[in-house]
Amino acid sequence: MADADDVRRLALALPHVVEIDSDGFDFRVANKGFVWSYPERRPGRPRLIRTDIAVLYVGDEAEKQALLLGEPEVFFTTPAYDGFSLVMLWLERVDVDRLTELVTDAWRMCAPAPLVGDLDAGRS
Protein backbone atom coordinates (compact mmCIF):
# COMPACT_ATOMS: atom_id res chain seq x y z
CA MET A 1 0.00 0.00 0.00
CA ALA A 2 1.44 3.37 -1.06
CA ASP A 3 0.93 6.80 0.49
CA ALA A 4 1.81 10.47 0.04
CA ASP A 5 5.28 9.97 1.54
CA ASP A 6 6.00 7.39 -1.16
CA VAL A 7 4.88 9.82 -3.87
CA ARG A 8 7.18 12.49 -2.46
CA ARG A 9 10.17 10.15 -2.19
CA LEU A 10 9.72 8.77 -5.70
CA ALA A 11 9.11 12.13 -7.36
CA LEU A 12 12.06 13.82 -5.69
CA ALA A 13 14.36 10.97 -6.75
CA LEU A 14 13.81 11.92 -10.39
CA PRO A 15 16.06 14.52 -12.09
CA HIS A 16 15.18 18.21 -12.04
CA VAL A 17 11.94 17.80 -10.08
CA VAL A 18 10.60 20.78 -8.19
CA GLU A 19 8.08 20.48 -5.38
CA ILE A 20 5.54 23.28 -5.39
CA ASP A 21 4.37 24.57 -2.01
CA SER A 22 0.91 23.15 -1.35
CA ASP A 23 -1.25 21.61 1.36
CA GLY A 24 -0.47 18.20 -0.12
CA PHE A 25 2.11 17.32 -2.76
CA ASP A 26 2.69 18.89 -6.17
CA PHE A 27 5.64 17.96 -8.38
CA ARG A 28 6.84 19.43 -11.66
CA VAL A 29 9.58 18.94 -14.19
CA ALA A 30 10.39 21.65 -16.75
CA ASN A 31 7.49 23.64 -15.27
CA LYS A 32 4.99 20.85 -16.10
CA GLY A 33 3.02 19.09 -13.40
CA PHE A 34 3.26 15.31 -13.51
CA VAL A 35 1.84 14.24 -10.12
CA TRP A 36 -0.03 16.14 -7.41
CA SER A 37 -2.62 15.77 -4.64
CA TYR A 38 -6.21 15.66 -5.79
CA PRO A 39 -8.00 18.96 -5.10
CA GLU A 40 -11.51 17.60 -4.45
CA ARG A 41 -14.24 20.02 -5.45
CA ARG A 42 -17.01 20.38 -2.89
CA PRO A 43 -20.06 22.45 -3.87
CA GLY A 44 -20.31 25.61 -1.79
CA ARG A 45 -17.11 24.83 0.13
CA PRO A 46 -13.38 25.24 -0.47
CA ARG A 47 -11.55 22.44 -2.25
CA LEU A 48 -10.23 19.68 -0.04
CA ILE A 49 -6.66 18.60 -0.83
CA ARG A 50 -6.71 14.80 -0.77
CA THR A 51 -3.28 13.33 -0.12
CA ASP A 52 -4.71 9.81 -0.35
CA ILE A 53 -5.41 10.42 -4.06
CA ALA A 54 -2.79 11.35 -6.64
CA VAL A 55 -3.49 13.05 -9.95
CA LEU A 56 -1.16 11.64 -12.62
CA TYR A 57 -0.30 12.83 -16.10
CA VAL A 58 -0.77 9.92 -18.52
CA GLY A 59 0.14 11.34 -21.90
CA ASP A 60 -2.98 10.87 -24.00
CA GLU A 61 -6.65 9.95 -23.97
CA ALA A 62 -5.99 6.36 -25.07
CA GLU A 63 -3.74 5.69 -22.07
CA LYS A 64 -6.25 7.40 -19.77
CA GLN A 65 -9.08 5.20 -21.01
CA ALA A 66 -6.95 2.05 -20.81
CA LEU A 67 -6.20 2.71 -17.14
CA LEU A 68 -9.78 3.68 -16.28
CA LEU A 69 -11.29 0.66 -18.02
CA GLY A 70 -8.57 -1.81 -17.10
CA GLU A 71 -8.32 -1.01 -13.39
CA PRO A 72 -11.45 0.86 -12.26
CA GLU A 73 -10.74 -0.10 -8.65
CA VAL A 74 -7.46 1.87 -8.79
CA PHE A 75 -8.03 4.72 -11.26
CA PHE A 76 -10.90 7.16 -11.68
CA THR A 77 -11.70 10.55 -13.13
CA THR A 78 -14.23 13.34 -12.69
CA PRO A 79 -15.96 15.63 -15.20
CA ALA A 80 -13.52 18.41 -14.24
CA TYR A 81 -10.75 16.35 -15.87
CA ASP A 82 -12.61 15.63 -19.12
CA GLY A 83 -10.38 16.48 -22.06
CA PHE A 84 -7.20 16.30 -19.99
CA SER A 85 -4.66 13.46 -20.04
CA LEU A 86 -4.95 12.98 -16.30
CA VAL A 87 -6.23 10.23 -14.03
CA MET A 88 -6.76 10.02 -10.32
CA LEU A 89 -5.18 7.14 -8.42
CA TRP A 90 -6.19 5.73 -5.03
CA LEU A 91 -2.76 5.44 -3.41
CA GLU A 92 -3.82 2.79 -0.90
CA ARG A 93 -4.76 0.48 -3.78
CA VAL A 94 -1.29 0.23 -5.34
CA ASP A 95 2.00 -1.05 -4.05
CA VAL A 96 5.18 1.00 -4.13
CA ASP A 97 6.57 -0.85 -7.16
CA ARG A 98 3.52 0.03 -9.24
CA LEU A 99 3.56 3.61 -7.94
CA THR A 100 7.23 3.87 -8.96
CA GLU A 101 6.31 2.86 -12.50
CA LEU A 102 3.39 5.29 -12.68
CA VAL A 103 5.27 8.30 -11.27
CA THR A 104 8.31 7.62 -13.46
CA ASP A 105 6.14 7.26 -16.58
CA ALA A 106 4.35 10.52 -15.77
CA TRP A 107 7.72 12.25 -15.32
CA ARG A 108 8.99 10.81 -18.64
CA MET A 109 6.01 12.24 -20.52
CA CYS A 110 6.57 15.71 -19.09
CA ALA A 111 10.36 15.93 -19.00
CA PRO A 112 12.39 17.29 -21.92
CA ALA A 113 14.08 14.59 -24.02
CA PRO A 114 17.62 15.31 -22.75
CA LEU A 115 16.50 14.71 -19.15
CA VAL A 116 14.81 11.45 -20.10
CA GLY A 117 18.02 10.41 -21.86
CA ASP A 118 20.03 11.24 -18.75
CA LEU A 119 17.72 9.12 -16.59
CA ASP A 120 17.89 6.20 -19.00
CA ALA A 121 21.69 6.43 -19.24
CA GLY A 122 21.96 6.44 -15.44
CA ARG A 123 19.85 3.29 -15.13
CA SER A 124 21.61 1.17 -17.74
C-alpha positions in Angstrom: 0.0 0.0 0.0 1.4 3.4 -1.1 0.9 6.8 0.5 1.8 10.5 0.0 5.3 10.0 1.5 6.0 7.4 -1.2 4.9 9.8 -3.9 7.2 12.5 -2.5 10.2 10.2 -2.2 9.7 8.8 -5.7 9.1 12.1 -7.4 12.1 13.8 -5.7 14.4 11.0 -6.7 13.8 11.9 -10.4 16.1 14.5 -12.1 15.2 18.2 -12.0 11.9 17.8 -10.1 10.6 20.8 -8.2 8.1 20.5 -5.4 5.5 23.3 -5.4 4.4 24.6 -2.0 0.9 23.1 -1.4 -1.2 21.6 1.4 -0.5 18.2 -0.1 2.1 17.3 -2.8 2.7 18.9 -6.2 5.6 18.0 -8.4 6.8 19.4 -11.7 9.6 18.9 -14.2 10.4 21.7 -16.7 7.5 23.6 -15.3 5.0 20.8 -16.1 3.0 19.1 -13.4 3.3 15.3 -13.5 1.8 14.2 -10.1 0.0 16.1 -7.4 -2.6 15.8 -4.6 -6.2 15.7 -5.8 -8.0 19.0 -5.1 -11.5 17.6 -4.5 -14.2 20.0 -5.4 -17.0 20.4 -2.9 -20.1 22.5 -3.9 -20.3 25.6 -1.8 -17.1 24.8 0.1 -13.4 25.2 -0.5 -11.6 22.4 -2.3 -10.2 19.7 0.0 -6.7 18.6 -0.8 -6.7 14.8 -0.8 -3.3 13.3 -0.1 -4.7 9.8 -0.4 -5.4 10.4 -4.1 -2.8 11.3 -6.6 -3.5 13.1 -10.0 -1.2 11.6 -12.6 -0.3 12.8 -16.1 -0.8 9.9 -18.5 0.1 11.3 -21.9 -3.0 10.9 -24.0 -6.6 10.0 -24.0 -6.0 6.4 -25.1 -3.7 5.7 -22.1 -6.3 7.4 -19.8 -9.1 5.2 -21.0 -7.0 2.0 -20.8 -6.2 2.7 -17.1 -9.8 3.7 -16.3 -11.3 0.7 -18.0 -8.6 -1.8 -17.1 -8.3 -1.0 -13.4 -11.4 0.9 -12.3 -10.7 -0.1 -8.6 -7.5 1.9 -8.8 -8.0 4.7 -11.3 -10.9 7.2 -11.7 -11.7 10.6 -13.1 -14.2 13.3 -12.7 -16.0 15.6 -15.2 -13.5 18.4 -14.2 -10.7 16.3 -15.9 -12.6 15.6 -19.1 -10.4 16.5 -22.1 -7.2 16.3 -20.0 -4.7 13.5 -20.0 -4.9 13.0 -16.3 -6.2 10.2 -14.0 -6.8 10.0 -10.3 -5.2 7.1 -8.4 -6.2 5.7 -5.0 -2.8 5.4 -3.4 -3.8 2.8 -0.9 -4.8 0.5 -3.8 -1.3 0.2 -5.3 2.0 -1.0 -4.1 5.2 1.0 -4.1 6.6 -0.8 -7.2 3.5 0.0 -9.2 3.6 3.6 -7.9 7.2 3.9 -9.0 6.3 2.9 -12.5 3.4 5.3 -12.7 5.3 8.3 -11.3 8.3 7.6 -13.5 6.1 7.3 -16.6 4.3 10.5 -15.8 7.7 12.2 -15.3 9.0 10.8 -18.6 6.0 12.2 -20.5 6.6 15.7 -19.1 10.4 15.9 -19.0 12.4 17.3 -21.9 14.1 14.6 -24.0 17.6 15.3 -22.7 16.5 14.7 -19.1 14.8 11.4 -20.1 18.0 10.4 -21.9 20.0 11.2 -18.8 17.7 9.1 -16.6 17.9 6.2 -19.0 21.7 6.4 -19.2 22.0 6.4 -15.4 19.8 3.3 -15.1 21.6 1.2 -17.7 
